Amino acid sequence: MVRKACNLEPNVLSGACPTREVLDLIADKWTVLVIYLLSSGTKRYGELQRTIQGISQKMLTQTLRKLEDDGLVKRTVFPEVPPRTEYELTPLGQTLREPLGALCSWAQDHMTEVEKARARRKPAPAQTPAAKLSA
């Protein structure tokens, strides 16, 4: 990523600061899940796709390329038949293990509370005119 001209200290709250682009990258749902999975070690593409349920092949490929372009993931292609490709976190990517791991743990630990809060806020289903007449 080429840094935009910025005379001020990095500030994620400033729309003009390039730190926003970095925050956008690591705040992406698929990025969080890929880094979380790679935190446990090197993985092959197929293992990533099987383990991260719901991610399409296209989205996984785009996410891995973006992480590689930004220096967070290292891609290694082995000259074998069939070809083998492995992905691992770079030293820069390793720095995200703790904060993104904590975020994933928080989501797992507080899922029930969030679901309860959502259920309290949902309005009751609207009755259809036919249902009102029969009541």
C-alpha positions in Angstrom: 0.0 0.0 0.0 1.4 3.4 -1.0 1.0 5.9 1.8 -1.0 9.0 0.9 0.4 12.3 1.7 -0.4 12.9 5.4 1.3 15.6 7.5 -0.4 14.6 10.7 0.1 11.8 13.1 -1.9 8.6 12.1 -5.5 9.0 13.2 -8.1 6.3 12.3 -10.9 8.8 13.0 -9.7 11.1 10.2 -11.3 10.3 6.8 -8.1 11.6 5.1 -5.7 9.4 7.0 -4.4 6.2 5.3 -4.8 4.3 8.6 -8.4 4.0 7.6 -7.5 1.7 4.7 -5.5 -0.5 7.1 -8.5 -0.6 9.6 -10.8 -1.4 6.7 -8.6 -4.4 5.8 -8.5 -5.9 9.3 -12.1 -5.1 10.1 -13.3 -7.3 7.2 -15.2 -10.4 8.4 -13.3 -12.8 6.0 -9.9 -11.2 6.9 -10.6 -11.8 10.6 -11.5 -15.4 10.0 -8.6 -16.2 7.7 -6.0 -14.6 10.1 -7.7 -16.4 13.0 -7.3 -19.7 11.2 -3.8 -19.1 10.1 -2.8 -18.2 13.6 -2.7 -21.9 14.4 -0.2 -22.5 11.6 0.3 -22.9 7.9 -2.7 -24.1 5.9 -3.4 -25.2 2.3 -6.1 -23.4 0.3 -8.5 -26.3 0.5 -8.2 -26.5 4.2 -9.0 -22.8 4.5 -12.0 -23.1 2.3 -13.4 -26.2 4.1 -12.9 -24.8 7.6 -14.3 -21.3 7.0 -17.9 -22.2 6.3 -19.8 -19.8 4.0 -16.8 -18.3 2.2 -16.9 -18.6 -1.6 -13.9 -19.6 -3.6 -13.9 -16.2 -5.1 -14.0 -14.4 -1.8 -11.3 -16.6 -0.2 -9.0 -16.0 -3.2 -9.6 -12.2 -3.1 -9.1 -12.1 0.7 -5.8 -14.1 0.5 -4.5 -12.0 -2.4 -5.3 -8.8 -0.5 -3.6 -10.1 2.7 -0.6 -11.1 0.6 -0.4 -7.7 -1.1 -0.5 -6.0 2.3 2.3 -8.1 3.7 0.1 -10.1 6.2 0.1 -13.5 4.6 2.9 -15.4 2.7 1.9 -17.6 -0.1 4.2 -20.5 -1.0 3.7 -22.5 -4.2 5.5 -25.9 -4.4 6.6 -27.1 -7.9 4.8 -30.4 -7.6 2.2 -32.3 -9.6 -0.5 -31.5 -8.7 0.7 -28.1 -7.5 0.6 -27.4 -3.7 0.0 -23.9 -2.3 0.4 -23.1 1.4 -0.5 -19.9 3.3 1.0 -18.6 6.5 1.1 -15.4 8.5 4.1 -13.2 8.0 5.8 -11.6 11.0 3.5 -8.5 10.4 0.4 -10.8 10.2 1.5 -12.5 13.5 1.1 -9.2 15.2 -2.7 -9.5 14.6 -3.0 -12.9 16.3 -3.7 -11.5 19.7 -6.1 -8.7 18.9 -8.1 -10.6 16.3 -8.1 -13.8 18.5 -9.5 -11.7 21.3 -12.2 -10.4 19.0 -13.2 -13.9 17.9 -13.2 -15.1 21.5 -15.4 -12.2 22.5 -17.9 -13.0 19.8 -18.0 -16.7 20.9 -18.3 -15.7 24.6 -21.0 -13.1 24.2 -23.1 -14.6 21.3 -26.0 -15.6 23.6 -26.2 -12.1 25.2 -26.2 -10.4 21.8 -28.9 -12.8 20.5 -31.0 -12.1 23.6 -30.6 -8.3 23.1 -31.7 -8.6 19.5 -34.7 -10.7 20.4 -35.9 -8.0 22.9 -35.6 -5.4 20.2 -37.4 -7.2 17.4 -41.0 -6.1 17.0 -43.7 -8.7 17.2 -44.7 -10.0 13.7 -47.5 -7.9 12.2 -50.8 -9.7 12.0 -52.3 -10.0 8.5 -55.9 -8.6 8.0 -57.3 -12.2 7.8 -55.6 -13.1 11.1 -57.1 -9.9 12.8 -60.6 -10.9 11.7 -60.3 -14.5 13.0 -59.1 -13.2 16.4 
